[in-house]
Amino acid sequence: MIIHIVMFKFKEENKKSNIKEVAEKLNSLSKLIPELKSIEVGVNFTDSDRAFDLSLYSTFETKEDLASYAIHPEHLKVVELIKSMTLESKVVDYIL
C-alpha cells in the first residue's frame, strides 16, 4: 500500500473559507478517482509557527495508482485551486 501525505500552509486572505473549500474539494476526489483508495483531510487547530493549516492523508494500492491520481484531470483542478490559495506545501510518499 502507498501512503501519500501533503501539508498546506494557506495565505491569510480568506484563510478559513479557503481551507473549508479545499477540504471539501479534496474529499470529493474519493468519488471521482478510482485509484484513490482512501482519503482523510484534517484542519489544524494548533497555534504554532511550525504548524501547517491543512493535511491530506491518502492511500493507493500501487505507485502506478498514485501516478495516475497525480495526473487525473479532477485532481489537477484541485491542485490549481490549492496553488492559488497557499504559500507552501510539503509532501511525503512511502510504502506501508
C-alpha positions in Angstrom: 0.0 0.0 0.0 1.2 3.5 -0.8 0.7 6.4 1.6 0.6 10.0 0.3 0.7 12.8 2.8 0.6 16.5 1.9 0.5 19.5 4.2 -0.5 23.0 3.2 0.1 26.5 4.6 -2.6 28.9 3.4 -2.3 32.6 2.6 -4.0 34.8 5.3 -6.6 36.3 2.9 -9.9 34.4 3.3 -8.0 31.7 5.1 -10.8 30.0 6.9 -13.2 29.9 3.9 -10.4 28.8 1.6 -9.4 25.9 3.9 -13.0 24.8 4.1 -13.4 24.9 0.3 -10.1 23.0 -0.3 -11.1 20.3 2.3 -14.4 19.8 0.5 -12.8 19.6 -2.9 -10.2 17.1 -1.7 -12.8 14.9 0.0 -14.9 14.9 -3.2 -12.0 13.2 -5.1 -12.7 9.9 -3.5 -15.9 9.6 -5.7 -14.1 10.8 -8.8 -10.8 8.9 -8.9 -11.0 5.1 -8.7 -7.3 4.7 -7.9 -7.7 6.7 -4.7 -8.5 4.0 -2.1 -9.0 6.3 0.9 -8.6 10.0 1.8 -8.5 11.9 5.1 -8.4 15.7 5.2 -7.6 17.4 8.5 -7.7 21.0 9.5 -5.1 22.1 12.0 -6.1 23.5 15.4 -2.6 24.1 16.8 -1.4 27.7 17.0 2.3 27.3 16.3 4.8 28.8 13.9 5.7 25.3 12.8 2.1 24.3 12.1 0.6 23.9 8.6 -3.1 24.6 8.1 -4.4 21.5 6.4 -3.2 18.0 5.8 -4.1 15.3 3.4 -3.6 11.6 4.1 -4.5 9.3 1.2 -3.8 5.7 0.2 -3.3 3.8 -3.1 -2.6 0.2 -3.9 0.5 0.9 -6.1 2.9 3.6 -7.1 1.3 3.5 -10.5 -2.1 4.3 -9.0 -0.5 7.3 -7.2 1.0 8.4 -10.5 -2.4 8.1 -12.2 -4.0 10.1 -9.5 -1.4 12.8 -9.8 -2.3 13.5 -13.5 -6.0 12.9 -13.2 -8.0 15.9 -14.5 -10.1 16.2 -11.4 -7.1 16.1 -9.2 -5.3 18.7 -11.3 -8.3 21.1 -10.9 -8.0 20.9 -7.2 -4.2 21.4 -7.4 -4.6 24.6 -9.3 -7.1 25.9 -6.8 -4.8 25.0 -3.9 -1.8 26.7 -5.6 -3.8 29.9 -5.8 -4.6 29.8 -2.1 -1.4 28.5 -0.4 2.0 29.7 0.4 3.7 26.4 0.8 3.2 22.7 0.8 5.2 19.6 1.8 4.8 16.0 0.7 5.9 12.5 1.7 5.1 9.3 -0.1 6.0 5.9 1.3 5.3 2.2 1.1 3.4 0.7 4.1 
